[in-house]
Amino acid sequence: MFRIFILIALALGISSCSSYRPAQDDFHKSLVGPYVLDSGDRIRLIVFNQEELNKEYTVDQSGYISVPLIGSVAARGKQTSELSKMIAQMLSNGYVRNPDVSVEIAQYRPFFIMGEVTTAGQYSYVTGMTVQTAVAIAGGFTPRAQQQTVDITRQLNGKILTGHVSLTSPVRPGDTIYVRERLF
């Protein structure tokens, strides 16, 4: 009977190792690249000498912001510098002479955490956040949590990537963190 238990435990251990897939290179490259806007990000638009345009705008589900005078502007997938140039160009088409436009992040889109944490859900992103910080924000691990690694799902260039990472790995805005249950 003891031998059967050992064989079952060994088989479970081997099968759990075979399902391990390290994060793809693209997954890690997203951490060093420039930040691109997506749904849920809130930006601050500043147009010099145009007080009625200076306010915060939220990128909607379709990836657009709605700016007075020029209407809908595609923001998804753009860096803040690209968006400011695009808005300046649109404003210069008969609305504002030589517009001086600045775009900055007012609030990053939230991250999500689920699985074996005390309070799973959606939380505000904080610059420099790691998986360990995210778990702490969610109330910590449950007693059944696997506490060495987690899975992070991230959208990058229209592709959804999932990576198996350590607790010291950085988290990006919009990431979904899954804390797995341990076997024993």
N, C-alpha and C positions, 0 to 999 in steps of 0.2 A: 504494500500500500504506500509506503514511504517513497519507493522508487517511482511509482506512478505520479505522486505529487511532485517530485523533483523533475520528472520529464515534462509534466504540464507547465510548471513554472519556467523551465528552460525554453519550451516552445513559445510561451507568451513573451518571454524576454527577447527571443530572436525575432519574432514577428513584429514586436514594437520597434526594434532597431531597423528592420527592413522598410518600415513606413516613414522613417526619418528622411527628409529631403532638405538639405541646406538651402538657404535663401539664394535666389539667382543673383547674378552680377548686377542686373538692372535694378534690382531691389535696393542694393546698397548704393548704387550710383545716384539714386534719387536723393540721398542724404547730403551730397556735396554740391549738387546742382542748384541753380537759382530757384527761388520759390515762384511757383506759378499759381495764379488765382483759380478758384473753382467755386461751385455752389456753396453758399453758407459763409463765405468770407465777407467781411465788412471792410470797405475801404473809405478813406477820407480823401475827398477831392478838394484841392485848393487851386483856384484860378485867381491870380493877382488882379486886384481891382474889380472883381466880379462877386460881390458878397452873396448874391442870390444863388450862385452855383456852389459856394463853399459849404459843403455838408458831407455827411456820411451816407454811403450807398451800400446796399447789400446785393451781392451777386445772387440772382435768383436761380431756380432749378434748371432753367434752360441756359444758364451761363451768361446772362446779360445784366447790365445795370441800366436804369432809365434816368438820363440826364436832361434837365430842362434845356430847351432850344434845339438840341440835336437828337433827342429821342433815345432809342435803345442802342446800346453799345456792347459789342461782344467782349466779355472780359475773361471767360474761361480759357485756360491754357496760356494766358499772357502774363508776363512779368509786369510789375508796377511801372517800370520805365517804359515798356512798350505801350502800355495803356495810356500813360500820360502823353506820349507822342501822338497816339491815335486821336485822343480827345482834343489835343491842341490843333491838329490838322482839321478835324471836323468843325471846331469852333471858328477857325480862320476862314471857313467857307461862307462868309457873309454875316457872321454873328458877332465876332470879337476881333478887333484888329490886333495882330501880334500877341496872341494869348500866351501867357506864362503859366503853364499847368504843372501841378505836382500831385502825385498819387502816392499814398502810403497806406499800410495795413493798419486799420483801426482795431480789428479783432479777427483772429484766425478762426476758421471753421472748427467745429468741435471734433473730438475723437470719441470713440466708442469702446467700451470694455465689457466683455461678457465671459461667462464660464464661472470658474470657481473663485469668485471674489465676493466680498460681503454685499456690496451694492452695485450690481451691474447697471450700465446705462450710458447716457451721453453726458460728457463733461467738457468744460471749456479747456482749450489747449493753452499751455503755458510754454513760452520760448525755452528751449533747452531741456525739454521733458524727456525722461527715459521711461522704459517699461516699469521700472521699480517705482518711480514717481507716480505713474498712472495707477498702479495697483494701490499705492498709498491713498490717492485721491478717492478711489473706489472702496475704501474702508479696509483694505488688506485682503490677504488670502483667507479662504475658508480652510477648515482643518483637512479637507480632502484634496487640496490643490497640489498640483505638481509645481514646485517652486523654483526649478532650475531654468526652465525655458518656457516660452510662450509662442503662439503663432500670431503674426501680424499680417493683416490683409490691407493692401495699399493699391490705390489706382495710380497708374503712371502711363502717360501718353495714350489714354484710352484703353489700356490693358489693366486687368486686375491681377495682381501678383500676391502670393502668400509666401511668407518666409518664416522659418523656424529660428528664433533668435533668443539670446540670453537676456537677463534682466537689466543689463547695463546698456542695451541697445537703445538708440534714439527713437523717439516717436515723432511722426509728422502729423500736421493737421489733417483730419479726415481719416486717419488710420482706424482700423478695427482690431482690437486686441482680444485674443481668445486664450484664456487660462484653462488648461486641460486638467482633468481629474487624474490623480495618481492611481496606479494599480494596487499598491499595497500601503 
